[in-house]
Each structure stands twice: as C-alpha cells, then as structure tokens.
Amino acid sequence: MSNSRDVPFDTTIHVRDTCLCLHVQRTARTLSRLFDEAFQPLGLTSGQFSLLNALNRPKPPAIGPVAQLLAMDRTTLTAALKPLQRDGLVMVTVDPNDRRSRLLHLTDKGQKVLASAVPIWRDLHGAIEARLSGLEPDSLRGALNSLSHAKPSQ
C-alpha cells in the first residue's frame, strides 16, 4: 500500500504552482463559466457557440474537419450536435459526393442565434483581453496554439 508520504508535500506545492495542465484546465473552466453565463440568455453554452462558429463556413463542412478544429473526437462532436439539431440550429445531411460522410449545416435559425451571440462574445472577449495585464494576447494565443498541436513524446 502506498503512503501519502511517498510524495513529499513540497512536491505537491511545486506541481500546484507550476503545472501548465492544471493552470490551463483551471483557466479553461473559468472562461467557460464566464461565457456560459453570458450566452445563457440565448440558450447557448460556450461550447455550443464554438461549435456554431465552426460551422459558419461558405460550404457546409464534414464532421472530420470540425472535430479536428475543436480538438474533439467524432463521437463527442456527434453528441454535441444533438441538442443543436433538436433546437433547429444545425442540420446534418448526407454528403452527395460521399454517402458515408455527413455535412453540417447552420440553419437560418442557427445563423440568427450565432449573429446574436457574436456581439456578446466580442464584448466579453474584449473585457477578458483587457485584464491580461502585461501579456500580449496574440503571443498567448500563439503559445496555446502551439501547445494544442504538440504531439506527446514517445
């Protein structure tokens, strides 16, 4: 049986204070809550806003590229689409060029909800960026983007 003293408490403090994963997770949860509250009057979550935004393209995308953009597996994306389909914001159709593939369409209602959400996002996002004292938001985005594309070492 392992003893809690196998890992010294100062190691716990070090991990708490330096772990990038912990800090990013905590920040992501905080940002999600802020945006969830802001989008609540529209009946959207922050994740649903991101998904609707990812579908706002000149041509309806297939599931694969959207899943990749949102760093989700296809099954999770399919589950996330269900409430948006139920609410009439998104429509899923068979790709006429590949019957095995599905295309994701924003409906007119989905376009209207997204259009209503963008000013909310813009205002809150601007307020959050303004609070990043001493940090350049583009540098932070670049660093986070590079981490999101990192492959685990083998």
Residue pairs with C-beta under 8 A, 6 or more apart in sequence:
15 22
16 22
20 147
24 144
24 147
31 46
31 128
32 45
32 46
32 47
34 124
34 128
35 45
35 46
35 49
35 121
35 124
36 45
36 46
38 120
38 121
38 124
39 45
39 46
39 48
39 49
39 117
39 120
39 121
42 113
42 116
42 117
42 120
43 87
43 113
44 52
44 113
44 117
47 80
48 80
48 83
48 84
49 114
49 117
49 121
50 70
51 66
51 70
51 77
51 80
51 81
51 84
51 90
52 84
52 89
52 90
52 106
52 110
52 113
52 114
52 117
53 114
54 61
54 66
54 69
54 70
55 61
55 66
55 90
55 104
55 105
55 106
55 110
56 106
56 111
56 114
60 93
60 103
60 104
60 105
61 103
61 104
62 95
62 101
62 102
62 103
62 104
63 74
63 77
63 78
63 101
63 102
63 104
64 74
64 101
66 77
66 104
67 73
67 74
67 76
67 77
70 77
71 148
72 80
81 90
81 92
81 104
84 90
84 110
85 91
85 92
87 109
88 107
88 109
88 110
89 106
89 107
89 109
89 110
89 113
90 104
90 105
90 106
90 107
90 110
91 104
91 105
91 107
92 102
92 103
92 104
92 105
93 102
93 103
93 105
94 101
94 102
94 103
95 101
95 102
95 103
106 114
129 137
132 140
